[in-house]
Structure formats: C-alpha cells, structure tokens
Amino acid sequence: MTRGRVRGIVLFMAAVRNTGADHTGRGMAAHLVAKTSEIAENEAKKVIIGDQHIAIYNLGGEFFASDDICTHAYASLAEGYIEDGCVECPLHAGRFDIKTGKAQGVPVTEDLKTFKVKVEGDSIYVEV
C-alpha cells in the first residue's frame, strides 16, 4: 500500500465515525456532512451519503435531517421553502414537519424518514 493510499484511508476514517457499531461493523455510522456556518438559519443543504439523498436543515441554530426527496413527486426538499418548522416541496407545495418528517396534508400523505443529527463544535454529523 502506498503512502498516499494510507493517508486517504485515514482521512476517510476521520470523516466517518462509528457510533454504536459492534466489531462486525453493524449499526449506525455518523457522517460529517457540513459545518454549522454552511447552513444559514431557516435554510437547508442537500448532502449525499452513499446512495442516500439527505436534507440538513437549520431551524434557529438547531439542526435536523430527513430524506431530501419528496414522497409525493421527485423533487429536492433542500430547494424548498422553510416556514414555521416545515419544509414545503418546491414542486407541488406539499409540506413536511422538519423535526418529525410528518406529512402535513395533501398532496403529501407519506412521511419522510428522519435521521439523528449530532453537532460537535462546528461540525454536523448525520447517523445513517
């Protein structure tokens, strides 16, 4: 293994920390997704972890994460409008509660999956 490859592996491991995983690798992993300064209040940022598209939201300095794709039609919720703790889909105006992922009425009827968020210093981690 070359020095560059070893360094790349070390950097990757620094960005992904196991939380609650046992020695077999099962469990959730916390992924560094952003710095707190990257997401303004009442704004969102789209991130991709593996094949999972996730929206990270800043509600008054508190951070939350959910699936980024609307359950009604394919649209990025990170591009939606945030108001009163909800995100509105930019395509058909379906609304979801950011903290719980709960659908708030037609046209959306299926809730969003939410993810645990940890903030350490200015680093935001999402458990997937």
CYANA upper distance limits for C-alpha pairs under 8 A (distance plus 0.5 A):
  1 MET  CA      5 ARG  CA      6.92
  1 MET  CA      6 VAL  CA      7.28
  2 THR  CA      6 VAL  CA      6.89
  3 ARG  CA      7 ARG  CA      6.68
  4 GLY  CA      8 GLY  CA      6.70
  5 ARG  CA      9 ILE  CA      6.83
  6 VAL  CA     10 VAL  CA      6.78
  7 ARG  CA     11 LEU  CA      6.69
  8 GLY  CA     12 PHE  CA      6.64
  9 ILE  CA     13 MET  CA      6.64
 10 VAL  CA     14 ALA  CA      6.71
 11 LEU  CA     15 ALA  CA      7.00
 12 PHE  CA     16 VAL  CA      6.92
 13 MET  CA     17 ARG  CA      7.15
 15 ALA  CA     31 HIS  CA      6.80
 15 ALA  CA     32 LEU  CA      6.00
 16 VAL  CA     29 ALA  CA      7.21
 16 VAL  CA     30 ALA  CA      6.42
 16 VAL  CA     31 HIS  CA      5.36
 16 VAL  CA     32 LEU  CA      6.98
 17 ARG  CA     29 ALA  CA      6.47
 17 ARG  CA     30 ALA  CA      5.88
 17 ARG  CA     31 HIS  CA      7.18
 18 ASN  CA     27 GLY  CA      8.43
 18 ASN  CA     28 MET  CA      7.25
 18 ASN  CA     29 ALA  CA      5.06
 18 ASN  CA     30 ALA  CA      6.59
 19 THR  CA     27 GLY  CA      7.88
 19 THR  CA     28 MET  CA      6.52
 19 THR  CA     29 ALA  CA      5.99
 19 THR  CA     30 ALA  CA      6.80
 20 GLY  CA     27 GLY  CA      6.38
 20 GLY  CA     28 MET  CA      6.88
 20 GLY  CA     29 ALA  CA      8.25
 21 ALA  CA     25 GLY  CA      6.06
 21 ALA  CA     26 ARG  CA      5.65
 21 ALA  CA     27 GLY  CA      4.74
 21 ALA  CA     28 MET  CA      6.61
 21 ALA  CA     29 ALA  CA      7.73
 22 ASP  CA     26 ARG  CA      6.34
 22 ASP  CA     27 GLY  CA      7.33
 28 MET  CA    127 GLU  CA      6.37
 28 MET  CA    128 VAL  CA      6.03
 29 ALA  CA    127 GLU  CA      5.82
 29 ALA  CA    128 VAL  CA      6.21
 30 ALA  CA    125 TYR  CA      6.07
 30 ALA  CA    126 VAL  CA      5.74
 30 ALA  CA    127 GLU  CA      4.71
 30 ALA  CA    128 VAL  CA      7.05
 31 HIS  CA     49 ILE  CA      8.27
 31 HIS  CA    125 TYR  CA      5.57
 31 HIS  CA    126 VAL  CA      5.77
 31 HIS  CA    127 GLU  CA      6.75
 31 HIS  CA    128 VAL  CA      8.00
 32 LEU  CA    123 SER  CA      7.30
 32 LEU  CA    124 ILE  CA      6.35
 32 LEU  CA    125 TYR  CA      4.94
 32 LEU  CA    126 VAL  CA      7.21
 33 VAL  CA     47 VAL  CA      7.23
 33 VAL  CA    123 SER  CA      8.28
 33 VAL  CA    124 ILE  CA      6.38
 33 VAL  CA    125 TYR  CA      6.24
 33 VAL  CA    126 VAL  CA      7.31
 34 ALA  CA     38 GLU  CA      7.08
 34 ALA  CA    123 SER  CA      6.67
 34 ALA  CA    124 ILE  CA      5.82
 34 ALA  CA    125 TYR  CA      7.94
 35 LYS  CA     39 ILE  CA      8.08
 35 LYS  CA    122 ASP  CA      5.85
 35 LYS  CA    123 SER  CA      5.16
 35 LYS  CA    124 ILE  CA      6.23
 36 THR  CA    122 ASP  CA      5.66
 36 THR  CA    123 SER  CA      6.69
 36 THR  CA    124 ILE  CA      6.94
 37 SER  CA    122 ASP  CA      7.84
 39 ILE  CA     43 GLU  CA      6.60
 39 ILE  CA     44 ALA  CA      6.71
 39 ILE  CA     45 LYS  CA      6.99
 39 ILE  CA     57 TYR  CA      7.90
 39 ILE  CA     58 ASN  CA      6.82
 40 ALA  CA     44 ALA  CA      8.13
 40 ALA  CA     58 ASN  CA      7.05
 41 GLU  CA     58 ASN  CA      5.64
 41 GLU  CA     59 LEU  CA      6.33
 41 GLU  CA     60 GLY  CA      6.13
 41 GLU  CA     61 GLY  CA      6.89
 42 ASN  CA     57 TYR  CA      7.51
 42 ASN  CA     58 ASN  CA      5.90
 42 ASN  CA     59 LEU  CA      5.72
 42 ASN  CA     60 GLY  CA      7.35
 42 ASN  CA     82 ILE  CA      6.43
 42 ASN  CA     83 GLU  CA      7.91
 43 GLU  CA     57 TYR  CA      6.47
 43 GLU  CA     58 ASN  CA      6.31
 43 GLU  CA     59 LEU  CA      8.19
 43 GLU  CA     78 ALA  CA      8.30
 43 GLU  CA     82 ILE  CA      7.29
 44 ALA  CA     55 ALA  CA      6.79
 44 ALA  CA     56 ILE  CA      5.85
 44 ALA  CA     57 TYR  CA      4.85
 44 ALA  CA     58 ASN  CA      6.87
 44 ALA  CA     78 ALA  CA      5.50
 44 ALA  CA     79 GLU  CA      7.89
 45 LYS  CA     55 ALA  CA      6.09
 45 LYS  CA     56 ILE  CA      5.69
 45 LYS  CA     57 TYR  CA      7.16
 45 LYS  CA     78 ALA  CA      6.00
 46 LYS  CA     53 HIS  CA      7.52
 46 LYS  CA     54 ILE  CA      6.26
 46 LYS  CA     55 ALA  CA      5.08
 46 LYS  CA     56 ILE  CA      6.85
 46 LYS  CA     68 ASP  CA      7.27
 46 LYS  CA     76 SER  CA      8.39
 46 LYS  CA     78 ALA  CA      6.01
 47 VAL  CA     53 HIS  CA      6.54
 47 VAL  CA     54 ILE  CA      5.81
 47 VAL  CA     55 ALA  CA      6.80
 47 VAL  CA     56 ILE  CA      7.94
 48 ILE  CA     52 GLN  CA      6.09
 48 ILE  CA     53 HIS  CA      5.17
 48 ILE  CA     54 ILE  CA      6.53
 49 ILE  CA     53 HIS  CA      7.17
 49 ILE  CA     54 ILE  CA      8.06
 52 GLN  CA     67 ASP  CA      8.13
 53 HIS  CA     67 ASP  CA      6.59
 53 HIS  CA     68 ASP  CA      5.87
 53 HIS  CA     69 ILE  CA      7.47
 54 ILE  CA     65 ALA  CA      7.09
 54 ILE  CA     66 SER  CA      6.16
 54 ILE  CA     67 ASP  CA      5.14
 54 ILE  CA     68 ASP  CA      4.97
 54 ILE  CA     69 ILE  CA      8.24
 55 ALA  CA     65 ALA  CA      6.04
 55 ALA  CA     66 SER  CA      6.00
 55 ALA  CA     67 ASP  CA      6.53
 55 ALA  CA     68 ASP  CA      5.07
 55 ALA  CA     77 LEU  CA      7.26
 55 ALA  CA     78 ALA  CA      5.87
 56 ILE  CA     63 PHE  CA      7.34
 56 ILE  CA     64 PHE  CA      6.23
 56 ILE  CA     65 ALA  CA      5.04
 56 ILE  CA     66 SER  CA      7.41
 56 ILE  CA     78 ALA  CA      7.99
 57 TYR  CA     63 PHE  CA      5.99
 57 TYR  CA     64 PHE  CA      5.66
 57 TYR  CA     65 ALA  CA      6.66
 57 TYR  CA     78 ALA  CA      8.39
 57 TYR  CA     98 ILE  CA      8.07
 58 ASN  CA     62 GLU  CA      6.12
 58 ASN  CA     63 PHE  CA      5.20
 58 ASN  CA     64 PHE  CA      7.20
 59 LEU  CA     63 PHE  CA      6.73
 59 LEU  CA     64 PHE  CA      8.26
 59 LEU  CA     85 GLY  CA      7.51
 63 PHE  CA    117 VAL  CA      7.25
 63 PHE  CA    119 VAL  CA      8.35
 63 PHE  CA    124 ILE  CA      8.48
 64 PHE  CA     98 ILE  CA      7.41
 64 PHE  CA     99 LYS  CA      6.81
 64 PHE  CA    114 THR  CA      8.45
 64 PHE  CA    115 PHE  CA      7.95
 64 PHE  CA    116 LYS  CA      7.89
 64 PHE  CA    117 VAL  CA      6.49
 65 ALA  CA     98 ILE  CA      8.12
 65 ALA  CA     99 LYS  CA      8.44
 65 ALA  CA    114 THR  CA      6.22
 65 ALA  CA    115 PHE  CA      5.77
 65 ALA  CA    116 LYS  CA      7.45
 65 ALA  CA    117 VAL  CA      7.09
 65 ALA  CA    126 VAL  CA      7.74
 66 SER  CA     98 ILE  CA      7.87
 66 SER  CA    101 GLY  CA      7.23
 66 SER  CA    112 LEU  CA      6.89
 66 SER  CA    113 LYS  CA      6.06
 66 SER  CA    114 THR  CA      4.54
 66 SER  CA    115 PHE  CA      6.21
 67 ASP  CA    112 LEU  CA      6.48
 67 ASP  CA    113 LYS  CA      6.07
 67 ASP  CA    114 THR  CA      6.93
 68 ASP  CA     75 ALA  CA      8.46
 68 ASP  CA     76 SER  CA      5.91
 68 ASP  CA     77 LEU  CA      5.63
 68 ASP  CA     78 ALA  CA      6.77
 69 ILE  CA     73 ALA  CA      8.37
 69 ILE  CA     74 TYR  CA      6.48
 69 ILE  CA     75 ALA  CA      5.97
 69 ILE  CA     76 SER  CA      5.45
 69 ILE  CA     77 LEU  CA      6.45
 70 CYS  CA     74 TYR  CA      6.39
 70 CYS  CA     75 ALA  CA      6.10
 70 CYS  CA     76 SER  CA      7.05
 70 CYS  CA     77 LEU  CA      6.75
 70 CYS  CA     89 CYS  CA      7.14
 70 CYS  CA    112 LEU  CA      8.08
 71 THR  CA    108 VAL  CA      7.25
 71 THR  CA    109 THR  CA      8.39
 71 THR  CA    110 GLU  CA      6.48
 71 THR  CA    111 ASP  CA      7.66
 71 THR  CA    112 LEU  CA      7.31
 72 HIS  CA     94 GLY  CA      8.25
 72 HIS  CA    107 PRO  CA      7.37
 72 HIS  CA    108 VAL  CA      5.88
 72 HIS  CA    109 THR  CA      8.04
 72 HIS  CA    110 GLU  CA      7.96
 73 ALA  CA     91 LEU  CA      8.13
 75 ALA  CA     89 CYS  CA      7.47
 75 ALA  CA     90 PRO  CA      7.50
 75 ALA  CA     91 LEU  CA      6.82
 76 SER  CA     80 GLY  CA      7.60
 76 SER  CA     89 CYS  CA      7.83
 76 SER  CA     90 PRO  CA      8.08
 77 LEU  CA     87 VAL  CA      7.40
 77 LEU  CA     88 GLU  CA      7.61
 77 LEU  CA     89 CYS  CA      5.93
 77 LEU  CA     90 PRO  CA      7.48
 79 GLU  CA     89 CYS  CA      8.18
 79 GLU  CA     90 PRO  CA      7.04
 80 GLY  CA     87 VAL  CA      6.61
 80 GLY  CA     88 GLU  CA      5.74
 80 GLY  CA     89 CYS  CA      5.47
 80 GLY  CA     90 PRO  CA      5.22
 81 TYR  CA     87 VAL  CA      6.07
 81 TYR  CA     88 GLU  CA      5.53
 81 TYR  CA     89 CYS  CA      7.53
 81 TYR  CA     90 PRO  CA      7.49
 82 ILE  CA     86 CYS  CA      6.15
 82 ILE  CA     87 VAL  CA      4.97
 82 ILE  CA     88 GLU  CA      6.79
 83 GLU  CA     87 VAL  CA      7.04
 83 GLU  CA     88 GLU  CA      8.47
 85 GLY  CA     97 ASP  CA      6.58
 85 GLY  CA     98 ILE  CA      6.36
 85 GLY  CA     99 LYS  CA      7.89
 86 CYS  CA     95 ARG  CA      6.71
 86 CYS  CA     96 PHE  CA      5.80
 86 CYS  CA     97 ASP  CA      4.93
 86 CYS  CA     98 ILE  CA      5.67
 87 VAL  CA     95 ARG  CA      6.05
 87 VAL  CA     96 PHE  CA      5.96
 87 VAL  CA     97 ASP  CA      7.14
 87 VAL  CA     98 ILE  CA      6.79
 88 GLU  CA     93 ALA  CA      5.80
 88 GLU  CA     94 GLY  CA      6.02
 88 GLU  CA     95 ARG  CA      4.87
 88 GLU  CA     96 PHE  CA      7.12
 89 CYS  CA     93 ALA  CA      5.33
 89 CYS  CA     94 GLY  CA      5.70
 89 CYS  CA     95 ARG  CA      6.74
 92 HIS  CA    107 PRO  CA      7.80
 93 ALA  CA    107 PRO  CA      8.28
 94 GLY  CA    103 ALA  CA      8.32
 94 GLY  CA    104 GLN  CA      7.86
 94 GLY  CA    105 GLY  CA      7.51
 94 GLY  CA    106 VAL  CA      6.88
 94 GLY  CA    107 PRO  CA      6.05
 94 GLY  CA    108 VAL  CA      5.86
 95 ARG  CA    103 ALA  CA      6.70
 95 ARG  CA    104 GLN  CA      5.80
 95 ARG  CA    105 GLY  CA      7.46
 95 ARG  CA    108 VAL  CA      7.62
 96 PHE  CA    101 GLY  CA      6.16
 96 PHE  CA    102 LYS  CA      5.97
 96 PHE  CA    103 ALA  CA      5.11
 96 PHE  CA    104 GLN  CA      5.90
 96 PHE  CA    111 ASP  CA      7.91
 96 PHE  CA    112 LEU  CA      7.98
 97 ASP  CA    101 GLY  CA      5.57
 97 ASP  CA    102 LYS  CA      5.73
 97 ASP  CA    103 ALA  CA      7.14
 97 ASP  CA    104 GLN  CA      7.39
 98 ILE  CA    102 LYS  CA      8.25
 99 LYS  CA    114 THR  CA      8.27
100 THR  CA    112 LEU  CA      8.48
100 THR  CA    114 THR  CA      7.21
101 GLY  CA    111 ASP  CA      5.98
101 GLY  CA    112 LEU  CA      4.98
101 GLY  CA    113 LYS  CA      6.60
101 GLY  CA    114 THR  CA      6.42
102 LYS  CA    110 GLU  CA      8.20
102 LYS  CA    111 ASP  CA      5.18
102 LYS  CA    112 LEU  CA      6.89
103 ALA  CA    108 VAL  CA      6.40
103 ALA  CA    109 THR  CA      6.17
103 ALA  CA    110 GLU  CA      6.48
103 ALA  CA    111 ASP  CA      5.31
103 ALA  CA    112 LEU  CA      7.72
104 GLN  CA    108 VAL  CA      7.61
104 GLN  CA    109 THR  CA      8.10
105 GLY  CA    109 THR  CA      6.72
115 PHE  CA    126 VAL  CA      7.03
115 PHE  CA    127 GLU  CA      6.65
115 PHE  CA    128 VAL  CA      7.29
116 LYS  CA    126 VAL  CA      6.36
116 LYS  CA    127 GLU  CA      5.92
116 LYS  CA    128 VAL  CA      8.43
117 VAL  CA    124 ILE  CA      7.50
117 VAL  CA    125 TYR  CA      6.17
117 VAL  CA    126 VAL  CA      5.15
117 VAL  CA    127 GLU  CA      6.94
118 LYS  CA    124 ILE  CA      6.44
118 LYS  CA    125 TYR  CA      5.60
118 LYS  CA    126 VAL  CA      6.96
119 VAL  CA    123 SER  CA      6.14
119 VAL  CA    124 ILE  CA      5.14
119 VAL  CA    125 TYR  CA      6.69
120 GLU  CA    124 ILE  CA      7.12
120 GLU  CA    125 TYR  CA      8.38
